Amino acid sequence: MSAFTTDLQHSGIIARNLDETIDFYTRKLGFEVAGIFPNGENRCAFLRYGHLTIETWEGEEAPMMTGAINHLALDAPDIEAAYRNAQELGLEIKEDGIQSIPAFWDKGIRYFNIFGPNRETIEFCQIL
């Protein structure tokens, strides 16, 4: 898969309260808001500190425990090629296949998720 990814893109954390989460990461830890986007009836924020980007969103119940990171995302410039490679490697792809969120960034995103050996979610994401 490394031939189809370029870098770590973001890590995802569900927010119990999105405004509180944004405030914590920006005011207390020095992150910058890279973007806030509509996510259905809710919002999703991307917070950046150096090379680390956190995607955090409202509308789901936050686990409120260690292990609360929801997913790790890798940057996949060619999502179709990455998806084919995941299939060829026999990776366990979540049943929803390639999805899109048009409201994120300027032109949207396309992504798919796989399960790692510990049932962790690994996302492959193309910013359009």
N, C-alpha and C positions, 0 to 999 in steps of 0.2 A: 504493500500500500504506500510505502514512502515515495514511490515514483509518481503518485497521484496527489500528494499533499506537499505543502511548502512550509508549514509552521503550525504552532499552536495558535488557534484563533481566539477561543474564549473558554471560560468555565461557567457553568450555569448554576445559579442558586435561587431557589424559590424564596420570595420575600413575604414575611408575615405582614409587613407594612412597607410598601415601596418607598414612600417619602422618608420614613425613618431609616431605611436601609441606605438610600442615597445620601442622606445627611451623615450617617455614620462613616461611610466610605470616603466621602468628599471632605467633610469638615474635620474628622478625627484622624483619618489615615492618609489624606492627601491625594486621593484619586480625583480624576476629572470626569465629568459627564461627557461621554463620547456621543451619546444620542439617547433620546427618549421617544419611543414609538408606540402607536396604538397596537394593541394585541387583542383583537375582538372587542369585548366590552371593557377590557382592562388595559394596562400599560406595561411596557417592557423597557428597561433601561440598560445601557451598556456603560460601564464605568471602567476607566483606564488608568493604570499606574505603571509608567514605563512600558514594559513589554507585556504586562499582564492585563487582560480584559476580562471583566466579569459581566455576564448577562444575568440580570435579575428581574423577576416579573411577579406580578400580582395575579390573583385569581385561582390559585391552587393553595392547598393547605401546606404550610412549611413544616418540615419534619421536627424542627426545634430540638435537634440532637446532633452529636458528633456523627459525621457521615452525611451531612445535609447537602453536600455538593450533588447536584442533580445530574450533570453530565460534563464531559470534556469534549471540546470541539476542535477539529483539525481543519485548517484552511485547504479546500479542495478546488482549485481553479477550474477543473473540468469535471463537474459532478457526474456526468454520464459515464466517463471513463473510470472514475473512482468506483462507481456503483457496479459496473461490469467486473472490475477487478475484485471487488468484495465478493461477488457471486462466484467468480472463478476460484477464489481462495476458500470457498465454502464457509465464509463467515456467517454468523447468525444475524441476519438482517431483520430488524423489526418489520412486522408485516405491512406497515403503511408505505413502504418503499420511498421513492423520492417525493418530497413535499415542497411547498413553497409558501413564503410569507411575503406578499408584495409590499406591505407597509414598512418593512425594515430597510434601513439605509435609503439610498436614492432610488434604486431600481428593484429592491427586494432581494430575497435570498432563495436558494434551492438547497435542500439538505436531505440526508438520510441518516438513520441511526443503526448501529450494530450493538450487540451485547458482547462485553469482554468476558473473560473466564470467571469473574466474580459477580456476574450479572450487572456490572457497571455499564452505563450507556456511553458510547463513544459516537459523537456526531461528526459527520463529514459535511462541511458547509461551504457553499460558493456564494459570495456576495456578488450580485449581478451589477 
